Amino acid sequence: MALKCDICEDSGWYPILDNYGFKRYSIRCPECGGDHNKEEPEIIAHENYWAETQRRKYIEAMAEKRQREMQP
């Protein structure tokens, strides 16, 4: 079976990596828009929740890092 999207390999998600190559969170695939999971809305809702949680954790970690860097 051929892949519809070579970017996300039909998962519908594109990983956002940090400077060390670790996955911080995922966004909808910029190439296909994540249209491959349209028939499974409960999976989409779960993945959206997970992605938002990871994004929030990343933002909080970066804020803590900046705050530590500013302290003497």
Backbone hydrogen bonds, N-H to C=O, Kabsch-Sander energy under -0.5 kcal/mol:
donor,donor_aa,acceptor,acceptor_aa,energy
9,E,5,C,-0.9
10,D,5,C,-0.5
11,S,8,C,-1.4
14,Y,27,I,-3.3
16,I,25,Y,-3.3
17,L,15,P,-0.6
18,D,22,F,-2.3
21,G,18,D,-1.7
24,R,16,I,-3.1
25,Y,16,I,-1.1
27,I,14,Y,-2.6
29,C,12,G,-1.9
33,G,29,C,-1.9
35,D,32,C,-0.6
37,N,34,G,-1.0
38,K,35,D,-1.1
40,E,37,N,-2.0
43,I,40,E,-0.7
44,I,40,E,-1.8
45,A,41,P,-2.5
46,H,42,E,-1.9
47,E,43,I,-2.7
48,N,44,I,-2.7
49,Y,45,A,-2.2
50,W,46,H,-2.5
51,A,47,E,-2.7
52,E,48,N,-2.4
53,T,49,Y,-2.3
54,Q,50,W,-2.5
55,R,51,A,-2.4
56,R,52,E,-2.4
57,K,53,T,-2.3
58,Y,54,Q,-2.2
59,I,55,R,-2.3
60,E,56,R,-2.4
61,A,57,K,-2.4
62,M,58,Y,-2.4
63,A,59,I,-2.1
64,E,60,E,-2.3
65,K,61,A,-2.2
66,R,62,M,-2.4
67,Q,63,A,-2.2
68,R,64,E,-2.4
69,E,65,K,-2.2
70,M,66,R,-1.4
71,Q,67,Q,-0.9
71,Q,68,R,-0.5
